[in-house]
Amino acid sequence: MAPAIMLAADTKLSSANTGFMLICSALVMLMTPGLAFFYGGMVRVKSTLNMLMMSFISLGIVTILWVLYGFSLAFGTGNGLLGFNADWIGLSNVGLTELWDGYTIPVFVFMVFQLMFAIITPALISGALADRVKFSAWALFVALWATIVYVPVAHWVWGADGWAYKLGVIDFAGGTAVHINAGAAALGVILVIGKRVGFKRDPMRPHSLPLVMLGAGLLWFGWFGFNAGSWLGNDDGVGALMFVNTQVATAAAMLAWLAYEKIRHGAFTTLGAASGAVAGLVAITPSGGAVSPLGAIAVGAVAGVACAAAVGLKFKFGYDDSLDVVGVHMVGGIIGSLLIGFFATGKGQSTATGVFYGDHTWTQLWKQCAGVGAVLAYSLVVSAVLAFLLDKTLGMRVTEDEEISGIDQAEHAETAYDFSGAGGGVTGTLAASALAAAQNKKVDA
């Protein structure tokens, strides 16, 4: 997030910045349905609806919690670990034109922009848990995780008195608070709930790569609001720099992933293109306001190769990260956050420089390491504890029979696709057999 800018006492609301931020908020909101499509296409057909719902439900749960207390605890003043503002509980005492501290946009606009970040972060976790989690348990996990993990971490990183913010950890739009946070949480939960039935044995291929590509395209589109909007205005060119770097790094990561894939596996796949693009988006999220476009190419290229290699670690170490949340979001977030310590130019969002731009004491790199390590450890441990408690009380997993037959039918009493009219039933089979017999008779004749 942008650092506070000290403005004159008579600063007035900017209609341009307010409109810009409302558009950015809408773009970020679109990312959650985009993520649902991206994940939904990657699972088997029997889990499609459940995957969509695991993302979509976050729009409902987190919105209410954010209004009731989440925004107050994340962005109110308090201490280095957690904030509080009584006027923001329920947003009942916020003036319509009350400005966000140091900016020309209303508090309501900043609140709703941050709400969209809070919504998508737990939704990211869901991809690691595909095929096997009770929907009711997942919904409760989202509520608890958003409260106990996301809100404090957002305060650390973006709160005016958050310890990471005051230390000087650079995170423009969520490398630590969103991506490392979600990726580490995903790892913690899957270590508790275990593997899918058939892991390493059944193919478990994506059922709809067009749906994956659609989701990736929507994510890429919405990410411009996610990243460029995090400067909270467009007055000094930093938001424009972030917009350019978002495009550049994403393109570089996609190409790097495809090159790695071709060398290792002999083909350029659509899934690789989509995954590489997302890896680049993740990596540039924390760093794009601090690096040059050439630095963004380097960040994207490193992330593309590293994340492509990282997704295979689940088979080596035996953890079942269904849709590679750990390999893409946690690893991509770590790379993007740490590379700031090398490529920061001192000319963007911060005057801090990286090792390649004169920081011979590696000061910024060590600050980035502190932020990455703290968020990773906290999210991993607390998320695992939450999953363990829910598993021992409500039970996190569906039964083995329900998982095998399909979680969509078991949890939602629906299926993503209706084949009843496509000739796939008994009547259709008999008709097809009769037609084949008739054709054979004609050939014999």
N, C-alpha and C positions, 0 to 999 in steps of 0.2 A: 504494500500500500504506500501511497505517497506520504512523505514526511510532512508534518504540520508546517504551514506557511504563515508567517506572522503578517496579518493584514491590518490596515488602518481601522480605527474604531468605527468609522462610518461606512465600512464595506457593505455593499448591498448585494442582494441575491442576483446571480447572473442567469438570465433566461437561457442563454446559449449553453452554459455548462450544465444547467439543470436538465435541459432537454437532451443533451448529449448523454448524461448519466442515466436518464430514464431509458433511452434506447439501449445503452450498454447493459442495463439490468435485464431488459427483455431478451437480449441476445444470450446472456448467461442462463436465464431461465430455460431457453430453448435447448441448451446443452444437456439438460437432464433427460428429456425425451429422446434427444440424439444419442445419448449414452444408452438408453433403453434399447433403441434399435441396434446399436453397435453390439451390445451384449446379446440381445435377443437373437440376432442372426448367427452368433457364434456357438450357441448351444444346440443340442439335438431338438428335433421337432417337438418331442414330448415335454420339453421344459420351456418353450418359448414364452408363453403367457406369464409364467412365474417370474422369468427373468425381467420381463417388461414391468411387472407389478412391483418387483423389489426396488427398482429405480423410482417408479411413479409414486409409490406411497410416501417417499421422502418429501415430495412436494407438499403433502398434507401435514404430516407429523411435524417436520422441522419448522414450517411456517408458523404454526400455532405456538410452538415452544419459543421460537425467536421473538415473537411479539410479547409473550407473557414474561419472559425473563432472560432469554439468551442474549439479546442485544445489550441489555443492561450489564450483564456479567462479563461479556466479551470486551465491550468498549467503554464502560464506565471507569471512573478513576478509583483506584484502590491500592493495590500493591503490585509487585512484580509478577505475581502468580494469578490474580483474579481481580476483576474490577466490580463496581456496583454504582448504579445511579438510580435512586428511588423514582425519579420522574420518568424513567424509561420503562419501569415495570408496567406492562400493558400498554405502554405508549400513551397513557391517558393525560399526561401533562406536557406534551410536546407541542409547541406552537407551529402553525402551518408554515410560517416563514422563518422559523428559528434556524439559524445557519449552523452547519457542522463546523466545529472549532477550527478556525484558520482557513476556511474555504468559502466559496460563494455558492454552495448548494445547500438545500435544506437538510436538516437532520433526517427527515423522512426518506429523502432520496438516498442518502448514505446508508441508512438502515436497510432499505429494500435491496440495494446493490449487494450489501454484505449478506443479506438473507439468501440470495441466490448461490453464493459460495457455500454457505452452511448447508444448503439443500443437496448440492451435488456431491459434497465430500463423502457422506456415508453411503450415497448411491454408488460411488466408485468401488466400495468394499464388496458390494454384492456379487460382482463378477467372479470373485474367488470362491464363492460358496454355491455356485450353480448346482442344481439338480437335487439338493439334499437337505435344505433347511425349511423347517416349518415357517409358514408365512406369519403366524401370530408371534412366534418367537423372534423372527426377524424385525417385525414392527416394534416390539418392545426394545430390542437391541438398538435400533436406530434412535429411539427416544433417549435411552440411557447413554449411549455413546456420544450423541450430540451434546448432551449436558455435561458429562464427566470428562470427555476427552476433547471434542472439538472446541467448545467454548473457552476452556482455559488456554489451549494452545493458540487460538486466535488472539487472545489477550497478550500472551507472551510475545508474539511476533509482530502484532499490529497495534496493540494498545499503547497509548502515549507513555504509560509507565510500566509496560511489559518488560521483563528482564532482558529478553532477546533484542527487543527494539532499542532499549537503552544501551545495550552492549555494542550495538552497531551491526547486528546480523542483517544482511540484505536479503529481503524476500519480496520482490516487487508484487507478485500476484498469487503466491501460494505454493511454492516449491516445498516448503516445510509444512505449513499449516494445512494444506490441502493434500498434496500428492504423497509426500513421505508419511504423513499422518494416516492417510487411507491405506497406503500400501503396507505399512507396518501393522496396522490394525488387521488387515486381511491375513497377514502371516500369523498373527497371534490367534485369530479365530480358527483358521484351518488346522493349526497344530492341536487345537482342543477337540474339534468335531470330527477330525479324521477324513479319510479319503472316500471318494465316490465308489460305489459298487462297480467293479470292472476297471478301475484305474490301472493303467499300464497294460491292460489286456484287451479292452474294447477300443475301437478306433476313436469314438466320440468326436467326429468331425463336425464342423459348422453345418447347419442345415440350410442356411440361406446367405451366401456371400453377397448377393445384391443388397440385402438388408444391412449387412456389415458395412458395405461401402456407403450406403445412404447415411447410416449413423455416423461414420467417420467424417463424411462431408458436412453434416450438421454440426458436429463437434468443432471442426476446423472453422466453420463460419461463425459459430457462437463464441469461439475462443478470442476473436478480435475484441469483443466486448469485455470478456474476462480479463484480458491482458491490458489493452489500451485504456480501458475504463478505470483501471486501478490507479491511475494518476489523478483521478477525480476531477478532471477538467482537461482542457486542451489549449492552455494559454502560452506555454513555453516550449513546445516541441517535443517534450519527453514522451508524451502519449503517442505522438506520431512515430518516434523512434521505436517504441515498443510495438506498434502496429507493423512496421517494416520488419523488425527482427522476428516477430511471430511468423510471418510468411516465409522469411528466409530460412530460419532454423527448421521449420516443418518440412520444407522442400528438401533441405540437406539430409535430414534424418530419414525421410522416405527413400531417397536414393541410396543412402548408405545401408539401410536395412536390406533393400533389394539386392545390392551388390553382395552383401554378406550371404544372403540367402542363395543367390546364384552360385557363389563359390562353394558353399557348404552342401547345398541340396540340389543344385542343378536346374533351378527354375525361378522365374519371377512370379510370385503369386499375388493375387488380389488381397488376400489376408495379410501378407507381408507389407504391401503398400499401405493398407489401412493402419496396421499396427505401427509401422515406421512413422507415419504421419503423427499419430497420437504420441509416440515417444518424443518426437521433436517438440510438439506442443507442450508436453509436460516439462521438458528440460529448459525451454526458453522462458517458462512462466516465472521463475524466480530471478532470472538473469537478464532478461531482455531490456530492462531499463538501465543497465549498467555496462553493457557491452556494445561494441560497434557492429554493423552488419557483417563484417568479416569475422568478428568474434562469434556472431550468431551462427555463421556457417560451421565454424569449428564446434560449437556447442551441439548443434544438430547432428553433425557427422559422428561425433563421439557417442552421443546418445543412441543414434540409430544402430551402430555396431554393438555397443555394450548391451543395450536392451534386447537386441536380437539374440545375443549370446546368453543373456540372463534367463530368458524364458525356458531354456532347456535345463536349467538347474533343478527344476522340480522333479525331473526324472532321475537326476543324479542323487539328490538328497531325499527324495521320497515324500515331499509334501505336495498335496493335490490343490494347486492354485488353478482352478478350472479355466479361467479366461485371462491368465497372466497379469493379474493386477500387481503382484509383487515385482515381476520382471520388468513391467513397463512403468508403473507409477512410482513404486518405491525406488527402484534403481534409477529411473529417469529423473525423479526429484532430487536424489542425492547428487547425481552428475551435474545437473543444472545449478544446484546450490553451491557445490564445491568449485565449479569452474569459474564462478564469480571471483574467487581468490586468485585466479590466473589472468582472466580476461577483462576485469573491470577497468575502464578507461579513466575514470574520475571526471567524466564530462557529461554524464547522464543524470540519473536520479540522485547520485551521491558523488562526493569528491574523493571517496575511497578508491584506491587503485589496487590492481592485482599484481602478481609477481612479474608478469610480462610487461607491465607498465610502470615499473619503478618501485614496487613494494618489496624491497629486498629483505625485509624482516618477516615477510609472510604474515603480517598482522591480520589482514582481512581473511586470509585462508583459515587461520586458526579460529577466527570468530565464526566463520561459516561452519567449521567442524563442530563447534560448540552447539550451534543451533540445530544442525542435522542430528547429532548424537542424542541431544536431549529429547527432541521430538520423537525420534525413532524409538528410543528406549521407553519413554512414557507411554506412547500409543501401543506399542507391542505388548507391554506387561499389563496395562489396564484393560486393553481389549481382550486379552486372553483370560483375565480374571472374570470379566463380565460374561464372556461366552461360557466359561466353566460354571459359574453360578446359575446362569439360565439353563444350561444343559442338565444340571443336577436338580433343578426345580421343575421348570416347564418341559424340559427336553427340547434340544435344538433341532434334532434331525427327524425327518419322516421315517417310517418303517422301511425296511429293505424291500418289501413287496411294493410299497407305494413308489419308491424310487425307481424300481425296475419297470413298473407299469407306466409311470409318468407322473411327475409332480403336478403338472397342470390339472389333470383330472382329480388327483387326490386332494389338492389344496384349494382349487378354484372351481371345480365341477365344470370345466370348460376345456376346449381344445383350440389351438391357434388356427387350425385349418379344418374345414368340413369337407370330407371326401365322400359323403354319402351320395351326392349327386354326380360323382365322377366315374361311375361304373366300377367302383371298387368293392361293392357289396356282393352278396350271393347272386342277386338278380343280374348284376353286371357281369359276373364271372360266367354264369350260364349262357348269357347272351354272347359273350366273347367266344365261348367254346362252340356254340352252335354256328356262329359265323365262320370260325376256323374250319369246322367240319364241312360246311357248305363249299368253302373255297377248295378244300382238298378234293371233294367230289368232282368239281369242275376241272381240276387239274388231271384227275384220273381219266375223266371222260375224253 
